[in-house]
């Protein structure tokens, strides 16, 4: 990994005696970073975005924030909702542009969590389709369950989650009780599911810094990949390779919990289609299967329902949401935690000190030194976190390394500290203790931490 060193006067990067980078820079998002506390810490435009472009950001924000409505409607720029959907607006899942959470006991709907659905590729035709599509949708319910429907119509089903306790003990005898989710679908509205259906619960991730992640050069990701673990460090990250609808070709996957989307334009269009039930140029078909007539029976909002103009504004908005600055970087406990983070090997996957590429027409995102604490690659996280559902090159135990920037702001933005793909971890320590597979050796080192070391590690993670 190439290291980019700024002048000694700015002291942006401090190097440890090992080859890893300890990034004491408060600006994790480079010059896009902003200083903001409170509930709106994730909702500001990039700090270096010129005033001439902030109107575009605001327009994109309006389409991201405001609800879509049933067609036909006088609000024809926002009609076409559903008829099957998970939410009527992007902001309902990415609450305040932040992190979603699993449903609480008594919740009628999952709201900021969805469930992906697929079946194994068994026949030659399915195996051929899997190469391009990455999954084989469940025949009746499609690629994800929609637990909302338009008024007086039937949703696909209800999401239910219960938990089993999983005790984990540190070397000093301290016990932490983890919770393992049990996912089920009830009240099926359109018949039985395929008995081999694979299900995966996914909470909405935070929106900050996405344009910077999109701007990391392919060559950097390829250089980080070590699928055969040739360096023998036990870490064998690989890039997912997915279908790019606009390019009509395969590309490196970057977005989604298994890196199943190649860029933000496609990620956004797929969310409009699957989550809100809206068509676009990229996804012109409504989200009903051949076994569901509800989409054909009800009026739509035009063809497409989301115009190219709206897609462009939402893309610009999602590219330029700022990463808030780190806090408490000079606190001795935080510094100790940062040293422990590197010492046990967390930085093997949660990487820092990367330079974004040159983006035509996007100068705010270009040539930035950033610290996302992610390599954007797929890693085997062990059977404990497995959803046993493949997606393109990602197998049932592999997940993309989640960026950690902004982690410590989660509670004040979203009112909770739920982490991981299904929100099972209730705090950062629980999230660490769920790590397995390639991260098993690192977790075992953490389990030897005493109370002071555990608190230091948590303080560091919450400084991000």
Secondary structure, DSSP 8 states (H G I E B T S, - for coil): -------TTTT--EE-SSSSEE---S-TTGGG-B---STTTT--B-TT--HHHHHHHHHHHHHHHS--B-SS-S-GGGB---SEES-SSHHHHSGGGS------TT-SS-SSEEEEEEB---SHHHHHHHHHHSSB-BTTTBTB---EESTTS--S-EEEEEEEEEEEE-TTS-EEEEEEEEEEEES-SSS---TT-EEEEEE----TTHHHHHTB-HHHHHHH--TT-TT-SS---B--EEEETTTTEEEE--BTTTT-BSSHHHHHHHHHHHHH----SSS-S-S--TT--HHHHS--S-SSSS-HHHHHHHHHHHHSB--B----TT-HHHHHHHHHHHHTTGGGTS---EEB---TT-GGGTT-EE--S----EEE--GGG-----BTTB-TTEEE----TTGGGHHHHHS---BSTTS-BSSHHHHHHT--GGGHHHHHHHTT--HHHHHHHHHHHTT-
